[in-house]
Amino acid sequence: MPLSLLALAAGAFGIGTTEFIIMGLLTQVSTDLGIGIPTAGTLISGYAVGVAVGAPVLTLLTRSWPRKRLLLALMLIFIAGNAAAALAPSYGWLMAARVLTSLTHGTFFGVGAVVATGLVAADKRASAIALMFSGLTLATLLGVPAGAWIGQHFGWRASFAAVALVGTLAYAILALFVPRDRQRPEPAPLSQELAVLGRPQVWMGLGITVFGFAGLFALYTYIEPLLRQVTGMSDNLVAVTLLLFGAGLAAGNLLGGRMADRGVMQALLLTVSGLMVALAVGHWAFARPAVAMAYTIVLGTVAFATVAPMQIRVLQQAGPAGATLASSLNIAAFNLGNALGAWAGGLALSGLGLLSVGWAGAGLTAVGLLLALWSGRKPAAAAGQQEQCA
């Protein structure tokens, strides 16, 4: 695996940290800004909606840009957004800063995934995407617990300031190690790139991502209140549990990449099924600290095992001309799932209490599983396209 993949993972680490860090700070933010926890949870939904809008729009507007220049420009916006969040005097300001930061997310991961697959042999593309996304899992393994610790000792604003610093370091690493695309061919005509929107299997793949991944965020959005209010954990034990969740994500990400290299559709069905089952048993997993900590490792593993199969499935069906747009759209789909899950979990929390969020998540992921089963029975994209893209 080329060193430049690790540079892409560094950028993914910064962006992943800012996406997930708010989950370890919900109680602090809600108290400081005078808002309820469900309202603070909308800061996650707002970020996700910003990704969903920004991914296709920025991808099309910047389609002729050299990819390295684009990645660096996105990282500058990321730094500015986190600096603004650190200075936020109100909920509205913080939401605006989160949305600004989110606009970079989808295009960075979409373009980064295409760059990653172009750096390795065809039979290693899922693993290359998994390696780039390992920055995202490392963000949950180290970035989110570190952000929670900084927030506990220095306030939640200091956490966002630290993320801005992480973004500055990621910018320097990307500038040094990501190769310039000197031999990059001219982009396909816009009509060819947009033709991907007419492929039913692409839309089905996006639907699998939205609903399949939404289930995780119905529960994980409210993981900090669950651990505090239901399990009765202390601040330090919450941070350790978030660290364990991140370890599960890292393991699941690599597992999903290896499974998808051997068979994308089989990997997709197995991982989405596993996530649905894990969410369904979440109702009983928070009674005791030891059980809750073991459960978060399992949940993280099965959740991020879905990422590489979902991303590769959409790229398979898109074809070379539509790969960048389809890749960005699937990143948007992940974040629409985040928004949907956070919203559905909030509804369940308000109506039935904290322990109901796991059942809400299992229901959402079940929809994703049904779509995956349906997609597997439908005619696939042309074999030539799959060979070039898979």
N, C-alpha and C positions, 0 to 999 in steps of 0.2 A: 504494500500500500504506500503510495507516494506521500512525502512529507507535507505536500500542499493540502492533503485531506485533513491533516491535523490542524492546519491553519484555518480551514473551513470550520472544523469542530470548535476552534477557539471563538470564532464569531458566533457560532450556534450557542456556545456557553453563555456569552454575554446576553444574547437575546432571550435565551431560555430562562436565565436568572430573573430578568425583569418581568417576564410573563408570570412566573410562578411565585415570586417573592411575596406578593401581596397576600397569599394564602396563609403565610405565617405571621402576618401583621394585622389581620382583620380586626381583632379585639382592640389593638392599640389605635388603629385608624378610626374605628367607630367611636371610641371614647374621646379621642382628641378633637375630632371634627363634629361631634355631637350627632351622630347618625346611628341607626340600628345596624346590626350585623347583616341582615338581608340587603339593606341599602349598600353597605360596604361591599357586599358580594357582587353588586352590579359593576364595580370597578373591574372585575374579571370579565363580565359579559361585555362591557364597553370596549375593552381591549380586544376581545375576540371579534366583535363586529367590525372594529377598525381593521383588523387583519383581513377579514372577509372582503371588505370594500377595497382596501389598498392593494391586495395581492394582484387581482386581474388588471386593475387600472394602471398601477405603476409598471407592471410587467409589459403591458402594451405600449405605454408611453415611452419606455426606455428600451424597447426591443432592439434598437440599432446601436445601443451603447456597448462599448467593450465591457465584458462581464466583470473584469477586475475593477475597473473604474466605478461600475455600478455598485458592486459590493462595498467599496470604500465610502461612496456617497451615502449609502444606506446606513452605514455605521456612524457617520457624522450626525445624521438625523436622530439615531438612537441615543447618542450621547446627549444631544440637546434636550430630548424628551425626558430623560431621567434627571437631568439637572433641573428642569422645570418642575418635575414631581417633588424633588427634594425641597423646593421653595414654596410648594403649594399652600396657600393660606385657607383654602376652602375645598369642599367636596367638588364643586364645579371645576375649579382650577386643576385639581388632581385628576379628574376624569379627562379633561382636555389634554393634559400632559400624557396620560396613559394612551389616549387615542393617537396622539402624534407619534409616540414611540411605536405603537402597533402597526402603523402604516408601512414600516420597514420590514416587518416580520415575514409576511407571506412571500414577498419578492426575494428576500435574502435566502430563505430556505428553498424556494422554487428554483431560483437560478443556481444556488449552491448545489442542489441535488443533480441538476443537469451537468454542471461542471464536474461533480464527483464521478458520475457515471462515465464521463468522457476521459477520465484519467486511468481507467483500469480495463481489463479484459471483460468481454461480455458476460462470462459466467461468474464474475465477481461484483457485478453492479449492485445487487441488493446489499452485499456486505459493505461496499463503498458508501452507499447511502446510510447504512447503519452506523458506520464509523463517523460520518459527518454528524449524524443525529446523536452520537455519543456525547457531543458537547451539550446537547439539550438534557441528556440524562445526568451528566456531570453537574449541570446547573441545579438539578433537584437533589443530587447527592451531596454537593458541597455548597453551592450558591444559596439555596433556599434556607438550609439550617444556619449558615453563616449570617444571612440577612436577618433571620429571626433573632439570632444572638446579638447582633449589632443593634437591632431595634429594641431589645430588652434592656440593653445597657446604655444606649445613646439616643434612643428615639427612632421612630420609623423613618423620619426624614434622612437621618444618617445612613439608613439602609439604601435608599435611592441614590444618595451621593456616592456611596461605595460602588453601586452598579454603574454609575456614569464613569467612574475610574476604571472599572473592568472593561467597559466599552472602549476607552482610550487605549488600553493595553491590547485589546483584540484588534483594533484598527492597525496598530503598529505591526502585529504578527501577520495580519492579512497582507499588508503592504510589502512585507519582506518575503513571504513564502508562496503566495498564490501567483502562479505564472500568468503573464500577459497572454491574451489570446491573439497572438500575432497572425496565426494561420486560420483564424476563425472564418468560415465561409460567410457570405452575405446572408442576412436573415431571409427566411422564406417570405414570399409575398403575404401581406396581411390576410388576404382571402384564404390562403392555405392554412395559416395559423388559426384563423377563426373557424375553419371547417371542423376542427375538433369538437366544437359545440354542437355539431349535428350528429354526433355518434352516441347512440343510446347507451352503449356499454360504458362510455366515459361517465355519463350522468349517473349510471347505476353505481359505478365505482365511487363517485363523489358521495352518493347517498349512503353507501356502506360506511364511508369514513365519518360522515356527519353523525349518523345514529349510533354506529358501533363505538365511536370514541366518546360520544356525549355521555354515555353511562358512567365513565370514569369521573367526569367532572361534576356529575350530580352528587357524588360522594366526596371527592377530593377537595372541592371548593370549601367544604365545611369540615375538613379534617381537624383543623385546630380547635374549633368549638367542641367537636366530638371528643377529642382527647382530653380537653380540659373539663368539660361539663359532665360528660357521661363516664369516661374512664377515671377522671380525677387526677390527671397527671400534673406534675409540677412543670415550671418553665423549662428546666434542664431536660426532663424526660420527654417533653414535646419535641425539643430540638433533636434529641437522639432518635426519636421515632421518625421524624421527617428525614433524617439521615438514612435510616434503614429503608424507607420508602424509595429514596433515590438510589440506593444500592440495588433494590429490586428492579427499578427502571433500567439501570445500566445492564444488568444481567438479561432482562427481557429484550432489550434493544438488540443485543448481539445474538441472542437466541432466534429472534424473529428474522434477522438478516440471513442466518445460516439456513433456517427452514425455508425461506423464500427462494434462496439460491437452488434448493432442491425441488421445489414445486410451489408456485405462487398460490394457486387456488386452494390446494390442500392446506398450506400454511395459514391462509386467510380464514378458512372455516374453523380450523383447530384453535387459533388464537382468539377469535371473536367469541367462540363458544366458551373458552376458558374464562374470558373476562366476564361474560354474562353470569356464569356460575359463581365466580368470586364476588361479584357485586351482590348477588342474591343472598349470600351468607353473611354479608356485612352487618345485617341487623343484629346478629348475635356476637359480633367480633370485638365489641368495645366494652364488655363488662369488666374485664381485668386487664391491667397493663401488659402482662406477658403475652396474653392472647392478642391484644391489639397490636403489639409490636410485631409479632409473627405474621399477623394478617396483613399488615402494611407491606411487608416484604413480598408476600405472595401477590397482593394486588398490583404492586408496582411491576412485578415480573410479567404477569399475564397482560397487563395494560399496554406496556411498551413493546411486547412481542408482536402486537398488531401493526406497528407503524410501518416497518419495511414492506410487509405484504400489501398493505393498503396503498402505499406510494408506488410500488412497482406495478401493481395491478392497473392503476390509472395510466401510468407511462406505457404499459404494454398496449393498451387500447387506443392511445392517442396517436401513435405514429411519430416519426422523426420531426415533421414540420410543426406539429402542435405540442411537442414535448415540453417546452418551457412554459407555455400558457397552462397546459394541463397540470404540470407540476405545481405551479403557483396556485391554481384553483384548488388542488387537493390540500395544500397547506391552508388555504382559506376554509376548506371544508372541515379540517381538523378544528379550526378555531370557531367555526359556526357550531360544531359539536360542543366545544367548550362553553359557548354562550348558552346553547340550548340546555346543556347539562346543569350549568349553574342556575339557570332560571327554573328548570324543573325541580332541582333539589331545593331551591328556595320555596317553591310552592308546597312541596312535601313537608319541609321543615315548619312552615307557617301553619299548615293544616293538621299534620299528624305527629310533629315532633322530629327531633334530630335523628332518631334511629330509623326513620322511614326513608332517608335519602338513598340508602343502598338498594331498596326495592325499586325506587324510582329509576335509579341507574340501570338496574337489571332489565327493566321494561324497555328503556331506550335501546340498550345494546341488543335486545332480542329483535327489535326492528331491523337493526343492522345485519344480524345473522340471517333473517328471512330474505333480505335483499341480496346477501351473498349467495344464498342457496338458489335464488331466482336467477342471478347473474350467471352462475355456473351452468344453468340449463339453457341459457340463451346462446345464439350463435356468436362466436368470438370474432374479434377483429381479424382482418386478413392475415394469413400466416406470414406473409412477407413483412408486414408491419411488426408483428410480434418478434420475428427473428432480429430485426434491426434495433428494436427497442428493449427487448427483454434482457 
